[in-house]
Amino acid sequence: MNNNEQGPRQRLLAFDTSTSSLAVAVMENDKLLAQVNILAERNHSAYLVTAIQECLDAAGLSRGDLDGIAVGLGPGSYTGIRIAVTTAKTLAWALNLPVVGFSSLEATAIGGFANGTEQNAANIKSLPAASRSGEGVILPYEHWIIPLVDARRGQVYTALFAAAEGSLPRRLEPDAIRLMDNWCQDIATRLISLAPENRPQAIWFVGETGQHEAAAEELRPLLGENLHIIPYELEGVWVGLCGADHFQMGERDDVHALEPNYTQLAEAEAVRLRKA
């Protein structure tokens, strides 16, 4: 992320409870001040408020020192997402602070890719505004990152991002719930449609990969050693980096209208699956 040394100091509380990992961070612009990570087995209501206070204490700040709140909106655990969003809205309203929601899958993509490539958060830069879009435009030096959160019955909450090492990812496909087998076939079709020199440098499946590794391995003949399957639990530093990026880009949400992203299958697809 680009350092903003000449701009105003922005202190941000960011957290996500969309999976079994409870991740909290306090950021000052793009710098991590403190983080708390707890594997809460989706019992986040018992730990979140305490974890937030512990993180603020570790950063040497009080709630009154904050300039904003960032929260992971999911998709993921219904209960977990509700807890995070409700807490964020309550804090933002009580402290009269701006709030911004971000995709939990985006944060997972950032963290999983950074862990797999052994990148330090301090060295990862934000993308220029002009480079953030461009769906369908593939740059051959980029990697494709596919975050996974298990949604049971062969389904995953997932998306597709592209990133070069040293920069935050850009989105290629929206968050959605997809059948993992079909999703991998879609990815294979994308790859085959590209000339070899225009294919991504590598593909990374990150997140809750355990039950879906066999489907991901179907891409091995196309990718060889350039296919990476990395189990990953979301961490505060990457939640903070993702939230800070959106916050510093000027994004804000209406505190009253902010809602979780539950990301359900379209009804027609759900009916088809029930009949299968």
N, C-alpha and C positions, 0 to 999 in steps of 0.2 A: 504494500500500500504506500502511496506517496506520502511522505512526511509533509505536514502542513505547518512548518515552523513559523511562518509569517502570519498565519491565521489565528483565530481565537482558539483557546484551549477548550476542548470538548471532552467532558468526562461522561462515560456511558456505562450503564449497567446492562448486560446482555445475558440472557439465559434461554435454555431449551430443555424441555422435558418430554419430547415426542417419542423417546424410546426408553429402554431400561437405564440409560445413562442420563443422570442429572448433571448438566453442565452450566456453570455460572462463570462470568468474567466481568471484570471492571477494566475499562479501557480509558486511556487518555489519548485522544485522537487515534493514531494507529498503534499505539504502544500498550502492551499488556501490563497492567499494574498488579493484578492478582487473579487467580482462578481457583475454583473449587469443582472437583469432579467426584461424583458419588454414583456407584452402581446401585440404584434404589429399587431395582426389580419392579419398576412402574408404581412404586408406592411413594410418589413424589410429594403428595400432600403433607407427608410427615416430615419432609426434609427441606423443602424449597425455601421457606422463609428463613430458616436457620442458616442454610447455605448462603443465601444472599447476604445476611448480616456478617457471616464469617468472611465472606469475600470482601465486603466493604472494610471490615476491620483490618484485614491483611493488606489492603491498599492504603490504609491510613485515612479513609474518607468516611464521612457521614452521608446519610441520604440527602441532606441539604446541599452537599457539594456536587451532586449529579446535575448534568445538563440534559439527560435524556435516557430513555428506556428502549431496548431492542429485544424482541422476543421471537423465538422460533414458532411459526404457525403450523408446523406439520408439513406434509402428512405423516401419520404414525399412529401411536396409541390415542384413541379417542379421549380417554380420561386424562392422559398426560398432557395432551394439547390444551384441553380445557383448563387444566390447572395453571399452565404457563400463561395463557392468554388472560385469564381472569386476574391472576396476580399482577401481570403487567398493566392491565387497565386500572386496577385498584391503585397501584403505586403512581402511575402517571396522573391519575385524577387527584389523588391526595396530595401529591407534591407539585402539582401544576406543571408537569413536564411533558414535552413532546414524546411520542411513541412511534416506533416503526416496527413493522413485522417483516420477517424474512423467511425464506424457505428453509426448513430443516434439512431437506435434501441437498440444498446448495452448501450449507455448512458441512454436511457429511462429505460431499464431494471435495471441498477444500481440504478438510482434515485428512481424509483417507488418502488423497493424492499426495499431500505434503508428507505424510508419514511414510508412504510407500517409496517416495523419492528422497526421503531424508532432508526435507527442506526446513529451514528455520523461519518461523513466522515473521521475524524482523526483516527478512530479506524478500518478502513477497510484496509485490507492488500492485496497486489498483490499476484497472484498465482505464484508458481515456474514455470519455463519454462516447466518442465516435466509434469505438471498437466494441461496445457492449452488445450491440445487436449483430445482425448478419447471419440469422438462422439459415442453415443450408450452405453457408460459405465455409469451406474446409481449408485450413492452412496446413500443409504437410508437416511442418515442424511441431504442430500441436499434438497433444495427447487427447484421447477421448476418455471422459470419466463418467462412470455409470454408478450412482449411489443406489443402494438397495436397502429397503426396510421390509422385512417379511410381513405379508398381509394374509398368510395362510392359504391353503388349498391351491398351492402352486402360483399364487399371485404375489406381486411385490409393488410397493410404492417406489417409484423410480423416475428418473429423468435422464437427460443426456447433456453433458457439458464438454467444452473444449478448453484446454489451457496449455500454455507453455510453462516450463519450469521458471519460477521467479515471478509469476503473475497470477492474479486471481482468475478464476474461470469465467467464461461467457456461456450463456445458455444456448443450446441447440434444440432441445425439445422440452415441453412443459412437464411439470409434475403431474403424474397420473398413476392410477393403479392399473397394472398390466399383468397378463399371464406371462410368467418368466420365459416359457418355451417360445411363445410368439414374439416376445420382445427380443430374444436372442436371434431369432430368424430375421426380424426386421433389421437388426444391427448387421447381420451377415449380408443381407441384401444391399444395405448401404455400402458396405465395404466392396462387394463385388462390382458395384456400379462405378467405382472409382478406379482410375488408372493406378497401378502400384505406386508410382511416384507421388500421387496425390492422397494416399491413404494416411491416416494418423500415424504418428511415430509409435504409439502403443495404445492399448485399451486397458483401462483399470476398472474392474468391478470392486467397489468398496462398500463397507457397511455390514449388514447382516447377510453375509454370503453363504453361511454354512449349509442351509438346506437347498441352495440354488447353485451350488458349484458345478454339479453335473451338467446343467443347462448351459452355464457359461463356458464350460470346457468344449462345447460343440463348436466354438469359434477357434479352437486351437489349430485346426488344419489351415485356417486362413492367416493366423497370426504367429504361430510358433511361440518363441520366447517373448514376443511382444504382447502376449496376453498375461495380465496380472490379476489375481483374485486375492484381495486383501481384507480379511476380517477387521472391522474397525468399530470402536465405540467412540461416540462423539465426545469431544473435549472442549473445555471452556475457552481455551485460547482461540480455537477456530470459530466457535460461536461468536466470540468477541470480535474477531477480525471480520467476519461476515456482517455482523450487525453494525460495526463501525463503518464499514464500506458503504452500506446503504444510508446510514445516518449522515455521513460526510458528503454524500452525493445530494443531500437536501431532501431525501424522501421522508415523508411523514404520513401517519395514518390518523384518522379521526378516532379518538379514544373510545367514543361510544359505538362506532360502527365496526371496530376491529373484531374480526371473527376468525376462529380456527379454520384451517384448510383440511377438511376431512377427506376430500378426494375419493369419491366413490365411483364404482363402475357405472357407466351409462345403463339405464334400465334395460335397453334392448340386449346389451351384452350380458347383463346379469341373468336375464331370462334364458339366453342361449346356454350359459354355463350350467344353470340349474337343470336343463333338459339333457345336457351332455352325459 
